[in-house]
Amino acid sequence: MDSSREAPIDFNHEIPIIKVSNVSGENTHFLRNFIDTLKPNILFVGDSLHFLIECVYSIKGIGFVVSGLVKSGKISVGSTYYMGPFYGRYARVLVKSIHNNFRENIDQLYRGNNGCVNFKILDRDIPIKRSSIRKGIKFLDTPVLITKFKAKVKLLHHHTMIKCGYQPVLHCDNISQTAVIKKMDREILRLHEEAIIDFEFLYHAEYIETGSKLLFREGKTKGIGEVIEILG
């Protein structure tokens, strides 16, 4: 085949192997061009704070310290935010100090940046231990609690069929809770079929976003999907 007539590589559908040299710099421009074409997995938009916790530490004499990513807005020293949800509730916290990835003390952390935050819990009526602050817990400007949402799902494994009233366990980010199917765009859902389904959490409200990927299961039943609309 004539190499001069080869179609350009579509980096969104193919993964090329690029040989580079960190001594001579050979082919590094190909690698740089490839990285520039990659689409980000997270879109950093919005002015309201959304700080996603990735790790948590309890340091003697300092208290709770969490590291994470600012997905939107900014987090500031001396400001009060809502951390959660913890079984349908948020706790107010006061940010005492912030470190960036270079271990420098800073006053603010902006969207798209990672850092560590030391905070004090203001709501003592909510019992929070280190084990309670799991990966995926958020800092928000305003507490958001969702009980109902719409998702596009595909059934991967099931012996019979699924219809309204079915109650699988949903897994989405740090969420693991039973939800009931309230409505479907088809009467029944069979193996390998897709459907638009209205879910409602069975026990307590959670934080969930449009575009979030989810997995649902019940026994040997398994399915995957994506949140397409928040209903309330």
Protein Blocks (a to p, Z undefined) as FASTA:
>chain_A
ZZklpccddfklbccdddddfklopoklmmmmmmmmpccfbdcedjbdcdddfbdcddeh
ibpadddddfbhjddehiacdeddeehiacddddfbdcdfkopacfbdcehiacdddddd
fblmbccdfklmcghiacdfbdcddfbdcdddddfbdfbbcdehiacdddehjbccdddd
fbdcbfbdcehiacddddddfkbccdddehiacdddehjbccddddfbdfZZ
